[in-house]
């Protein structure tokens, strides 16, 4: 019967989904590899600042713990949350407005291109704003940080959407799980501060590992444009 046929197809798909098959799909999908590397790299910058923010403001800006708390107690939560929401909403709005194509695959291709450009532009803006946090005196440095979070956190919703678009439906959750697992390794990045500090000093170590990463990751995000169309066609073919 048709029900048994559908059940058999489902079983075939389930059998095909294993850790090895998902890793193999990643390896054979260049755009996902680039996106994974870019996201891990970008996450490193966030972890570095998260661990070093208080230390930097106390030693480089002469701020007290209370002064720091009065700003950092709300800026990341408010501006970061708005940035995450803005990234998803803006990319969806632009994709719906400017996406085009004679079929579903071509339309999705155009929307992915738009989302990648949003990633690139947001990264290029967030880098200088992060540098403003380092170079400006209080309170202007904090307002630069506030503006930075509006752009720097856009990447989360957009990259997850692109990963989902490039994932066959029957292994989408596993692919996303591996994506989150890999980018979480950025948690080790604060350990890079000490060796780089010995070479260039503390201020420039933070500059390289925070604004430097935020701005330069735009190159990696842009590189996805050159590989994702073939990978998207492959994904669509596997779903059908």
C-alpha positions, 0 to 999 in steps of 0.5 A: 500500500501507499502507506507501507511505501511511505513507511519504507522510504522513511525507514531508508532515510532514517537508516541513512542518518548517522553521525558518519553520514552527517559528517561526510555530508559536511565534508562534501559540502564546501559552503557548510565547511566555510560557514562552520569555520566562519562561525567558529572564528566569529564566535572566538571574538565574542568569547574573548571580549566576554572574558576580558571585558571587565579586565580591559575596562578596569586596566585600560579605562580605569573604570570601577566595578560599579561603573562597569556593571552599570553599563555592561549589566544591560547593554549586552542583554538589550542590544544583543537581543535586539541584534539577534531579532534584527538579523533574522527579521531584516534578512527575512524581509529583504529576502521576501522583497528582493528574492526572485527566480522561476522556480523554488531552487532559484528563489532560495538561491537568491534569498541565500545570497541576500542573507550572506550580504547582510552577514558581510555588511553587519560584520564590516560595521560591527568591527569598527564599532568594537574598535570604538569601544577600545579607543573611545573614553567613557561614556562614548565607548559604551555607546559604541559597544551598544551600537556594535551589539545591534550589528554583531549579533545579527549573524546567529539567526542568519547563519542558522537559516543558511545551514538549514537551507543547505541541509537535507530535511532528514538530517537537518537537526543533526547537521545543526547539532554538529554546527552548534557543537563545533562553534562552541569550541570557541570557548577556548579562544580566550587562552589566545590572549596571553601569547598574543599579549606577549608579542604586541601588548594587552591592548593590541591583543584584544584589538586583534582578537575582537574587532579584528575578528569581527571585521575580518570574518566578513571575508569568510562569510563572503566566500560562501557566495562562491560555493553555496549554489551547487551545494543547494542544488545537491540538497534539493536533489537529495530531498526529492 
